[in-house]
Amino acid sequence: MVGDAADFFDPFTGEGIYAALRGGELLAPFLVEALGRDAKEESRILSGYDKARKRQFGGKWKLERIVGMAIAYPYFMNNAAKVLSRHKDMADLLVGVAGDFIPPQVVLRPRFLFTLFISPAFKT
């Protein structure tokens, strides 16, 4: 129900241990409440955990999908590599999100993503 048992985590975006530990923290109160309840009530209570996980990890899941798509298309990955080599601040933000100490919304902004993956195509 937590960590790798709950989801696939791409090691490229630094999930793993944090997700397992944070997932356990999120699960604990729902699990305690669900103990001793009938199956229907247990299911209703544990659905709250699913919602909490989506709130907690949803941004990282989006970033993980974006990174996965970029890796699949060398054009976008090359653009990102150029930008990150020239803009340490953007590289630091991505590392911060991967390290779970900067919220993913910071790098999921359209301007950030455009600058990262598309803008090098407009430079000569």
Rosetta blueprint (number, residue, H / E / L):
1 M L
2 V L
3 G H
4 D H
5 A H
6 A L
7 D L
8 F L
9 F L
10 D L
11 P H
12 F H
13 T H
14 G L
15 E L
16 G L
17 I H
18 Y H
19 A H
20 A H
21 L H
22 R H
23 G H
24 G H
25 E H
26 L H
27 L H
28 A H
29 P H
30 F H
31 L H
32 V H
33 E H
34 A H
35 L L
36 G L
37 R L
38 D L
39 A H
40 K H
41 E H
42 E H
43 S H
44 R H
45 I H
46 L H
47 S H
48 G H
49 Y H
50 D H
51 K H
52 A H
53 R H
54 K H
55 R H
56 Q H
57 F H
58 G H
59 G H
60 K H
61 W H
62 K H
63 L H
64 E H
65 R H
66 I H
67 V H
68 G H
69 M H
70 A H
71 I H
72 A H
73 Y L
74 P H
75 Y H
76 F H
77 M H
78 N H
79 N H
80 A H
81 A H
82 K H
83 V H
84 L H
85 S H
86 R H
87 H L
88 K H
89 D H
90 M H
91 A H
92 D H
93 L H
94 L H
95 V H
96 G H
97 V H
98 A H
99 G L
100 D L
101 F L
102 I L
103 P L
104 P H
105 Q H
106 V H
107 V L
108 L L
109 R L
110 P H
111 R H
112 F H
113 L H
114 F H
115 T H
116 L H
117 F H
118 I L
119 S H
120 P H
121 A H
122 F H
123 K L
124 T L
